[in-house]
Amino acid sequence: MLRTERLLLHTWESSDWSALRPIATDVEVMRYITGGIPWTDEQIQNFVNRQVLLYSDRGFCRWKLLEASTGELIGFCGVGIWREALDPEIGWWLARSHWGRGLATEAARAALNDAFERVRLDRIISIAMPANVASLAIMKKLGLKLDAEFESDGVKLLRYAVDRQSRDQRERSKPLFSKVSPRLTSPESHH
Ligand SMILES: CC(C)(COP(=O)(O)OP(=O)(O)OC[C@H]1O[C@@H](n2cnc3c(N)ncnc32)[C@H](O)[C@@H]1OP(=O)(O)O)[C@@H](O)C(=O)NCCC(=O)NCCS
């Protein structure tokens, strides 16, 4: 399990599928996934079961997201397997009532760090429709770079990517002061 300020990123149990149902059947959530077609119960169950297996086989999955203050399941975020893609793919879905508060970015940072530092994945991709500006904004903020434009099932898609080595190098070349917590350098700390 991972913790952030507002979220818990948790492994799944098969029975969690029904808590994911309201999200995976929301037309707005599904707009840039299936073109707005809700997932069937079977698709939702298969998704959750794949995450259970993936975590036990490879030590990563698309974590279920619980709001820390309420324990409510509000979506998922993390690394999974995207269709035929060779590299693991990071993705995120949130319940619509939780959009626009920076929660997906907060979850994605934690999931990406964990996938590189603990799981030691070498390269992580992320795939979205060009119109999915919120999702693309998260990829860019996380340091992923546009890697390819391609088509799958007749749908145009963008692939972003980041690899551990270039990320490590970027971290090392950052000036020291940007690693210091802003709180430590704020005027309050001098009182
Ligand atoms: C994509 C999704 C997870 C974003 O969740 P979120 O918690 O609202 O995202 P954040 O608050 O962390 O915002 C991410 C960035 O996108 C921007 N953004 C969010 N919604 C936006 C919108 N509708 N239009 C333009 N920009 C938007 C935010 O401003 C933020 O960028 P900034 O930090 O530069 O301001 C959420 O919209 C969602 O669940 N969508 C449906 C599922 C989906 O499409 N998943 C991705 C599949 S590739």
The ligand as a MOL file (V3000), in Angstrom:
LIG
                    3D

  0  0  0     0  0            999 V3000
M  V30 BEGIN CTAB
M  V30 COUNTS 48 50 0 0 0
M  V30 BEGIN ATOM
M  V30 1 C -8.0800 12.1630 -16.2570 0
M  V30 2 C -8.5630 12.3030 -14.8170 0
M  V30 3 C -8.1200 11.0860 -14.0060 0
M  V30 4 C -7.9570 13.5750 -14.2240 0
M  V30 5 O -8.2660 13.6160 -12.8430 0
M  V30 6 P -8.1060 14.9500 -11.9680 0
M  V30 7 O -7.8810 14.5290 -10.5480 0
M  V30 8 O -9.2290 15.8710 -12.2580 0
M  V30 9 O -6.7570 15.5460 -12.5490 0
M  V30 10 P -5.8780 16.6480 -11.8440 0
M  V30 11 O -6.7670 17.4990 -10.9650 0
M  V30 12 O -4.7090 15.9830 -11.2130 0
M  V30 13 O -5.5010 17.5520 -13.0820 0
M  V30 14 C -4.6260 17.1630 -14.0560 0
M  V30 15 C -4.3570 18.3180 -14.9750 0
M  V30 16 O -5.3490 18.3440 -15.9840 0
M  V30 17 C -5.9880 19.6080 -16.0160 0
M  V30 18 N -7.3850 19.3530 -16.2770 0
M  V30 19 C -8.2300 18.6430 -15.5390 0
M  V30 20 N -9.4270 18.5770 -16.1300 0
M  V30 21 C -9.3230 19.2890 -17.2820 0
M  V30 22 C -10.2110 19.6000 -18.3440 0
M  V30 23 N -11.4630 19.1380 -18.3550 0
M  V30 24 N -9.7520 20.3480 -19.3570 0
M  V30 25 C -8.5010 20.8100 -19.3650 0
M  V30 26 N -7.6040 20.5300 -18.3930 0
M  V30 27 C -8.0090 19.7840 -17.3710 0
M  V30 28 C -5.7530 20.1870 -14.6500 0
M  V30 29 O -5.8300 21.5800 -14.6940 0
M  V30 30 C -4.3800 19.6760 -14.3240 0
M  V30 31 O -3.3710 20.4090 -14.9810 0
M  V30 32 P -2.5690 21.5880 -14.2510 0
M  V30 33 O -1.9820 21.0070 -13.0100 0
M  V30 34 O -1.5760 21.9730 -15.2750 0
M  V30 35 O -3.5960 22.6180 -13.9310 0
M  V30 36 C -10.1070 12.4030 -14.7520 0
M  V30 37 O -10.5170 13.4680 -15.5640 0
M  V30 38 C -10.7950 11.1420 -15.2040 0
M  V30 39 O -11.0170 10.2300 -14.4210 0
M  V30 40 N -11.1760 11.0630 -16.4900 0
M  V30 41 C -11.8690 9.9100 -17.0170 0
M  V30 42 C -10.9860 8.7050 -17.1710 0
M  V30 43 C -9.8460 8.9510 -18.1470 0
M  V30 44 O -10.0470 9.4910 -19.2150 0
M  V30 45 N -8.6620 8.5020 -17.7450 0
M  V30 46 C -7.4750 8.6350 -18.5560 0
M  V30 47 C -7.4540 7.7110 -19.6990 0
M  V30 48 S -6.0320 7.9970 -20.7450 0
M  V30 END ATOM
M  V30 BEGIN BOND
M  V30 1 1 1 2
M  V30 2 1 2 3
M  V30 3 1 2 4
M  V30 4 1 2 36
M  V30 5 1 4 5
M  V30 6 1 5 6
M  V30 7 2 6 7
M  V30 8 1 6 8
M  V30 9 1 6 9
M  V30 10 1 9 10
M  V30 11 2 10 11
M  V30 12 1 10 12
M  V30 13 1 10 13
M  V30 14 1 13 14
M  V30 15 1 14 15
M  V30 16 1 15 16
M  V30 17 1 15 30
M  V30 18 1 16 17
M  V30 19 1 17 18
M  V30 20 1 17 28
M  V30 21 1 18 19
M  V30 22 1 18 27
M  V30 23 2 19 20
M  V30 24 1 20 21
M  V30 25 1 21 22
M  V30 26 2 21 27
M  V30 27 1 22 23
M  V30 28 2 22 24
M  V30 29 1 24 25
M  V30 30 2 25 26
M  V30 31 1 26 27
M  V30 32 1 28 29
M  V30 33 1 28 30
M  V30 34 1 30 31
M  V30 35 1 31 32
M  V30 36 2 32 33
M  V30 37 1 32 34
M  V30 38 1 32 35
M  V30 39 1 36 37
M  V30 40 1 36 38
M  V30 41 2 38 39
M  V30 42 1 38 40
M  V30 43 1 40 41
M  V30 44 1 41 42
M  V30 45 1 42 43
M  V30 46 2 43 44
M  V30 47 1 43 45
M  V30 48 1 45 46
M  V30 49 1 46 47
M  V30 50 1 47 48
M  V30 END BOND
M  V30 END CTAB
M  END
